[in-house]
Amino acid sequence: MRLPAILAALLLILTAPAHAVDLAAHHAMYALTLDPEHRGDMVAATGTMGYEVTDACDGWVVRQRLRLTTTDSEGHDSEMVSDYATWEAKDGLSFSFHMKQSSDGNVSSQTDGKATLAHRGGPGEARYTGADGDVKHLPVGTLFPMAHTRALLAAARDGKRFFTAPLFDGTAEDGAEDSSAAILDWRKPHPTKYADLSALYSTRVRLAFFDRAPDTQTPDYQVGMRYWENGVADDMQMDFGDFSVNAKMTEYSPQPRRC
């Protein structure tokens, strides 16, 4: 799974299972809290994030809603709300997106449109709807979010320690970003509070997303997480630059196929 852009030591890779596990349709809720190790000028941050993946047979439907309230050292409160909805074909060639972000009740950004790839491995284009109707070129190798998650998990299963690929998720108006992931482990199944996840391998990853400008050295956004091999994520650390927020899964339930 990749969160909207509003917002190391490498361990030995464990032996991967003999087969790949498919991505799972599921619903999850996360509690958001300020990271005490990277709080910057913030004295408090609380919120929730809902994330749902629906198996629509020929594609994946993803919905995400994030609400975060922060308080700075001068006592000023600010509320950010992010709504994100996508449809992604299972063949990885087409993608529809809607993203709206609000700050203190005012819409700060919105993107809508569709993107296509000429074939697996690209290239392609993203067509934004709205007043401008921009068209952005997507470079060779571009992946949409669910395909990106699948490829990252495959790299972890194969014992790779790094994964890079252009990613287009529709959260910004500039087209694709460069993504870079450090893969920290491949952990054997271990007990969790969720029976469906306790039987699965998992990987700890650190993802950074960069603007594709040639001189870009600093990531726009970073996130760390524990990914189970079915694409469910937990124990996230979302780095907003000036401060970071931890996201802990509080609810999880698998979702049925809806064909």
Secondary structure, DSSP 8 states (H G I E B T S, - for coil): ----TT-----------SS------EEEEEEEEE-TTS-TTEEEEEEEEEEEEEE-SSEEEEEEEEEEEEEETT--EEEEEEEEEEEEETTSSEEEEEEEEEETTEEEEEEEEEEEESSTT--EEEEE-SSS--EEEE-TT-B-HHHHHHHHHHHHHTT-SEEEEEE--SSSTT--EEEEEEE---B-----S-HHHHTS-EEEEEEEEE--STT--S-SEEEEEEEETTS-EEEEEEE-SS-EEEEEEEEEEE-----
